[in-house]
Amino acid sequence: MFDNKYLSSESVKMAEHPLHEAPVVRLANGNDCTPQHFFAFDHTLNSVECLISKVEFSPQYPIFVSCDSGGVFLQAGVIGYDNYQSHSPLQPKKIVYGRKWRVESNLPTSEIIQTTFLAIKKAREHELREFVSLYDPLSGKRSTPFNCHHDLPLMASNAELFIHSSSAIEPFLNDEKMLPLLNKIRVGSRKITLMDFTKRAHNTIIDLTISEPDKSDDHGELSEFNNLSLTLVLKELNVNEFLHELMVELINISDRFVEEHFLFDGFARFSRQQDIISIGQFSINTRHIEDENFNEDSKAVFRQHNGMIDATRVPVIFNEAQRKRLEAVLL
């Protein structure tokens, strides 16, 4: 278990410090600061845990901070029901774990927070791809064609099975052609209803509504899709294009949900409620520094420091096969 020092802000203070002669800038609100571009970082398990303790999103997506022989890493968990089993009141929830996101010791504090943000986004996308199911009338079963667990090497060696030809698929001439397809699709147990179908000169606009899940299947998972209206713009009018655009839009909606609800220290950095013009001005103010004390000698020190950090991220090529594969790109 973590002791109290893991939650102490002193851990972060010890993991970051301004470089010698780092400039101080005044923000638009009158506060003085040294931007992180002029800091050195030496993050540890303690300091990363302290940062993650300030992240708020959802209890369904706990963030783990751990380490192994490769160093510190972050991992997003997902607490919920098995996506491939029918739910029942007696079925227990379980936790599954996403991929490990490495945290180098010299990674800037802000980038560690953004890595957490990305880990949550991708964990939710992984789940969502398993939520979208398609009924197959030939077998009488449902599949999740967008899930991430298909055997890719096997697919590649049998590529002829997956050839798509839009000319071989009857185009949607009107909204009646849409209804049989929508009846085959579910988002969890949610049904999709066609609201409007407008064919234009260069694309087709389709308005849809996603229902609430069946009561027996409503466990609060991905609740932002309940009673949701969405619009697809199709450049090609066929089944393949529709299904892909539907999946893309569902992922976009999930990503927007994370953007609006991911908080660090109570601040929704990625929310569209933050004024993007002000963020641009903040960037200029903290990067394009006009200060007579911030001279060329100082700038050279910071460039050298940044160059050393960049050098630590250059991968080592250990075998001849990899060298030959990359030499055409790198030379």
C-alpha positions as CSV (number, residue, x, y, z in Angstrom):
1,M,0.0,0.0,0.0
2,F,1.0,3.6,-0.6
3,D,1.9,5.6,2.5
4,N,1.1,9.3,3.0
5,K,4.2,10.5,1.2
6,Y,2.7,9.2,-2.1
7,L,0.0,11.8,-1.8
8,S,2.2,14.7,-0.8
9,S,2.7,17.5,-3.2
10,E,6.3,17.5,-2.1
11,S,6.8,14.4,-4.3
12,V,6.1,16.5,-7.4
13,K,8.1,19.4,-6.2
14,M,11.1,17.1,-5.8
15,A,10.5,15.7,-9.3
16,E,10.7,19.0,-11.1
17,H,12.8,22.1,-10.8
18,P,13.5,25.2,-13.0
19,L,16.8,25.2,-14.8
20,H,19.5,27.8,-13.9
21,E,18.5,31.2,-15.3
22,A,15.1,30.0,-16.3
23,P,12.9,33.0,-17.1
24,V,9.9,34.3,-15.1
25,V,6.9,35.5,-17.2
26,R,3.8,37.4,-16.1
27,L,0.5,35.9,-17.2
28,A,-2.5,37.9,-18.4
29,N,-4.0,37.7,-14.9
30,G,-0.9,39.1,-13.2
31,N,0.5,35.9,-11.9
32,D,4.2,35.2,-12.3
33,C,5.5,31.8,-13.3
34,T,8.3,29.8,-14.9
35,P,6.9,27.8,-17.9
36,Q,7.5,24.0,-17.9
37,H,9.7,24.3,-21.0
38,F,12.4,25.6,-18.7
39,F,12.2,22.8,-16.1
40,A,14.1,19.6,-15.6
41,F,12.2,16.5,-14.5
42,D,13.0,13.4,-12.5
43,H,9.7,11.7,-11.9
44,T,9.3,8.7,-9.7
45,L,6.5,6.3,-8.7
46,N,5.7,8.7,-5.8
47,S,5.5,11.8,-7.9
48,V,3.4,10.2,-10.6
49,E,1.0,8.8,-8.0
50,C,0.7,12.3,-6.6
51,L,-0.2,13.6,-10.0
52,I,-2.8,10.9,-10.7
53,S,-4.4,11.5,-7.3
54,K,-5.4,14.9,-8.7
55,V,-7.1,13.4,-11.8
56,E,-10.9,13.0,-11.7
57,F,-13.0,11.2,-14.3
58,S,-15.0,8.1,-13.3
59,P,-14.8,5.4,-10.7
60,Q,-15.4,2.9,-13.5
61,Y,-12.0,3.8,-15.0
62,P,-9.4,3.6,-12.1
63,I,-5.9,4.6,-13.0
64,F,-3.1,2.5,-11.7
65,V,0.5,3.7,-11.2
66,S,3.1,0.9,-11.1
67,C,6.5,-0.1,-12.1
68,D,8.5,-3.0,-13.5
69,S,11.9,-3.6,-14.9
70,G,11.1,-1.1,-17.7
71,G,10.3,1.7,-15.2
72,V,7.1,3.5,-14.1
73,F,3.9,3.0,-16.1
74,L,0.2,4.0,-16.1
75,Q,-2.6,1.6,-16.7
76,A,-6.3,2.3,-17.0
77,G,-8.7,-0.2,-15.6
78,V,-12.3,-0.8,-16.7
79,I,-14.8,-2.0,-14.1
80,G,-17.9,-3.5,-15.7
81,Y,-19.6,-6.6,-17.0
82,D,-18.3,-9.1,-19.5
83,N,-19.1,-7.7,-22.9
84,Y,-19.5,-11.2,-24.4
85,Q,-21.8,-12.7,-21.9
86,S,-25.5,-12.0,-21.3
87,H,-26.0,-9.9,-18.2
88,S,-28.0,-11.0,-15.2
89,P,-28.5,-9.6,-11.7
90,L,-26.2,-12.4,-10.3
91,Q,-23.4,-11.7,-12.7
92,P,-20.5,-10.0,-10.9
93,K,-18.6,-7.0,-12.2
94,K,-15.0,-7.5,-13.0
95,I,-12.0,-5.4,-13.8
96,V,-10.0,-5.6,-17.0
97,Y,-6.8,-3.7,-17.6
98,G,-5.7,-1.7,-20.6
99,R,-2.2,-1.5,-22.1
100,K,0.8,-0.1,-20.1
101,W,1.7,3.5,-20.9
102,R,5.3,4.1,-20.1
103,V,6.3,7.2,-18.1
104,E,10.0,8.2,-18.6
105,S,11.5,9.9,-15.5
106,N,12.3,13.0,-17.6
107,L,8.8,13.3,-19.0
108,P,7.3,16.8,-18.3
109,T,4.5,16.8,-15.7
110,S,1.9,18.0,-18.2
111,E,2.7,15.2,-20.6
112,I,2.1,12.6,-17.8
113,I,-1.4,14.1,-17.2
114,Q,-2.0,14.0,-21.0
115,T,-0.9,10.4,-21.1
116,T,-3.5,9.6,-18.5
117,F,-6.1,11.4,-20.6
118,L,-5.2,9.3,-23.6
119,A,-5.1,6.1,-21.7
120,I,-8.8,6.7,-20.6
121,K,-9.8,7.6,-24.1
122,K,-8.3,4.4,-25.6
123,A,-9.7,2.2,-22.8
124,R,-13.2,3.5,-23.6
125,E,-12.7,3.1,-27.3
126,H,-11.6,-0.5,-26.8
127,E,-14.8,-1.2,-24.8
128,L,-17.0,0.7,-27.3
129,R,-15.7,-1.4,-30.2
130,E,-17.0,-4.5,-28.3
131,F,-20.4,-2.8,-27.7
132,V,-21.3,-2.4,-31.4
133,S,-22.8,-5.7,-32.6
134,L,-24.1,-6.8,-36.0
135,Y,-26.7,-9.6,-36.5
136,D,-25.8,-12.2,-39.1
137,P,-28.9,-13.8,-40.6
138,L,-27.0,-16.7,-42.1
139,S,-25.7,-18.0,-38.7
140,G,-28.4,-16.4,-36.6
141,K,-25.7,-15.0,-34.3
142,R,-24.2,-11.6,-33.4
143,S,-20.7,-10.4,-34.1
144,T,-18.6,-7.4,-33.0
145,P,-16.7,-6.7,-36.3
146,F,-15.0,-3.6,-34.9
147,N,-13.5,-5.2,-31.8
148,C,-9.7,-5.2,-31.3
149,H,-9.3,-9.0,-30.8
150,H,-9.4,-10.4,-34.3
151,D,-6.5,-12.5,-35.5
152,L,-4.8,-10.0,-37.8
153,P,-2.0,-12.3,-39.1
154,L,-4.7,-14.9,-40.0
155,M,-6.8,-12.2,-41.7
156,A,-3.8,-11.0,-43.7
157,S,-3.0,-14.5,-44.9
158,N,-6.6,-14.8,-46.1
159,A,-7.1,-11.4,-47.4
160,E,-9.4,-12.6,-50.2
161,L,-12.2,-13.2,-47.6
162,F,-12.5,-9.5,-46.9
163,I,-12.4,-7.8,-50.3
164,H,-15.0,-5.1,-50.4
165,S,-16.4,-3.9,-53.7
166,S,-18.9,-1.0,-53.5
167,S,-20.2,-1.9,-56.9
168,A,-21.3,-5.3,-55.7
169,I,-23.4,-3.8,-52.9
170,E,-26.8,-2.4,-53.7
171,P,-26.8,1.3,-52.8
172,F,-29.3,2.9,-50.4
173,L,-31.8,4.5,-52.8
174,N,-34.1,5.6,-50.0
175,D,-34.7,5.4,-46.3
176,E,-36.6,2.1,-46.7
177,K,-33.3,0.4,-47.5
178,M,-31.8,1.6,-44.2
179,L,-34.4,0.0,-41.9
180,P,-33.4,-3.7,-42.3
181,L,-29.8,-2.7,-41.7
182,L,-30.6,-0.7,-38.5
183,N,-32.6,-3.6,-37.2
184,K,-29.4,-5.7,-37.2
185,I,-27.2,-3.2,-35.3
186,R,-27.0,-2.7,-31.5
187,V,-24.9,-0.5,-29.3
188,G,-24.9,-2.7,-26.2
189,S,-28.6,-3.4,-26.2
190,R,-29.5,0.0,-27.6
191,K,-31.5,0.1,-30.8
192,I,-30.9,2.7,-33.6
193,T,-33.7,4.5,-35.3
194,L,-33.6,6.5,-38.5
195,M,-34.8,10.0,-38.2
196,D,-33.9,11.6,-41.5
197,F,-32.3,10.6,-44.8
198,T,-31.1,13.3,-47.2
199,K,-29.3,12.5,-50.4
200,R,-27.3,15.4,-51.8
201,A,-25.2,15.9,-54.9
202,H,-21.9,14.8,-53.2
203,N,-22.9,13.1,-50.0
204,T,-25.8,11.7,-48.0
205,I,-26.8,13.0,-44.5
206,I,-28.3,10.5,-42.1
207,D,-29.8,11.5,-38.8
208,L,-30.1,8.7,-36.2
209,T,-31.3,8.2,-32.6
210,I,-29.9,5.7,-30.2
211,S,-32.4,4.4,-27.7
212,E,-31.9,3.6,-24.0
213,P,-30.6,0.1,-23.2
214,D,-33.0,-2.7,-22.2
215,K,-33.7,-2.4,-18.5
216,S,-32.2,-5.8,-17.8
217,D,-29.0,-4.6,-19.5
218,D,-28.7,-1.1,-18.2
219,H,-25.7,-1.0,-15.9
220,G,-24.8,2.6,-16.6
221,E,-22.0,1.8,-19.0
222,L,-21.4,4.4,-21.7
223,S,-24.5,6.2,-20.6
224,E,-23.7,9.2,-22.8
225,F,-25.2,7.1,-25.7
226,N,-28.7,6.8,-24.1
227,N,-31.3,8.7,-26.1
228,L,-28.6,10.2,-28.2
229,S,-29.1,11.9,-31.6
230,L,-26.3,11.8,-34.1
231,T,-25.6,12.7,-37.7
232,L,-23.5,10.8,-40.2
233,V,-22.2,12.2,-43.5
234,L,-21.6,9.5,-46.1
235,K,-19.5,10.1,-49.1
236,E,-20.3,6.7,-50.5
237,L,-23.8,5.2,-50.2
238,N,-23.2,1.6,-49.2
239,V,-23.3,-0.7,-46.1
240,N,-19.6,-0.6,-45.5
241,E,-19.3,3.2,-45.6
242,F,-22.3,3.5,-43.2
243,L,-21.0,1.0,-40.7
244,H,-17.5,2.6,-40.6
245,E,-18.9,6.1,-40.3
246,L,-21.2,5.0,-37.5
247,M,-18.3,3.5,-35.6
248,V,-16.2,6.7,-36.2
249,E,-19.0,8.9,-34.9
250,L,-19.5,6.8,-31.8
251,I,-15.8,7.0,-31.0
252,N,-15.9,10.8,-31.5
253,I,-18.8,11.0,-29.0
254,S,-16.9,8.9,-26.5
255,D,-13.8,11.1,-26.9
256,R,-15.8,14.2,-26.4
257,F,-17.3,12.8,-23.2
258,V,-13.8,12.3,-21.9
259,E,-12.7,15.8,-23.0
260,E,-15.5,17.4,-21.0
261,H,-15.3,15.2,-17.9
262,F,-11.5,14.7,-17.4
263,L,-10.3,17.0,-14.7
264,F,-6.8,17.7,-13.3
265,D,-6.9,19.6,-10.0
266,G,-10.5,20.5,-10.8
267,F,-9.5,22.0,-14.3
268,A,-11.1,20.6,-17.5
269,R,-8.1,21.2,-19.7
270,F,-9.5,19.6,-22.8
271,S,-13.1,20.9,-22.5
272,R,-14.4,23.0,-25.3
273,Q,-15.6,25.4,-22.6
274,Q,-12.0,26.6,-22.4
275,D,-11.5,29.5,-24.7
276,I,-9.1,28.3,-27.5
277,I,-8.1,31.9,-28.4
278,S,-7.0,32.4,-24.8
279,I,-5.0,29.2,-24.8
280,G,-3.2,30.4,-27.9
281,Q,-2.3,33.7,-26.2
282,F,-1.2,31.7,-23.1
283,S,1.1,29.7,-25.4
284,I,2.6,32.8,-27.0
285,N,3.1,34.4,-23.6
286,T,5.0,31.4,-22.1
287,R,7.0,30.5,-25.2
288,H,7.9,33.8,-27.0
289,I,9.6,35.5,-24.1
290,E,10.8,39.1,-24.4
291,D,13.1,39.6,-21.5
292,E,16.5,41.3,-21.5
293,N,17.7,38.8,-18.9
294,F,16.7,35.9,-21.2
295,N,19.7,36.3,-23.6
296,E,21.2,34.1,-26.2
297,D,23.6,32.4,-23.7
298,S,20.6,31.4,-21.6
299,K,18.7,30.2,-24.6
300,A,21.7,28.1,-25.7
301,V,21.7,26.4,-22.2
302,F,18.1,25.4,-22.6
303,R,18.6,24.2,-26.2
304,Q,21.4,22.0,-25.0
305,H,19.3,20.6,-22.1
306,N,16.4,19.8,-24.5
307,G,18.8,18.2,-26.9
308,M,20.0,15.9,-24.2
309,I,16.5,14.9,-23.3
310,D,15.6,14.2,-26.9
311,A,18.7,12.0,-27.2
312,T,17.4,9.8,-24.4
313,R,14.3,9.0,-26.5
314,V,16.2,7.8,-29.5
315,P,15.7,4.0,-29.7
316,V,18.6,1.7,-29.9
317,I,18.7,-0.6,-33.0
318,F,19.8,-4.0,-31.8
319,N,19.9,-6.2,-34.9
320,E,20.8,-6.0,-38.6
321,A,17.3,-6.9,-39.8
322,Q,15.9,-3.8,-38.1
323,R,18.7,-1.6,-39.4
324,K,18.0,-2.7,-43.0
325,R,14.3,-2.1,-42.5
326,L,14.8,1.4,-41.3
327,E,17.9,2.6,-43.2
328,A,15.9,3.6,-46.3
329,V,13.8,5.9,-44.1
330,L,16.5,7.3,-41.8
331,L,19.3,7.8,-44.3
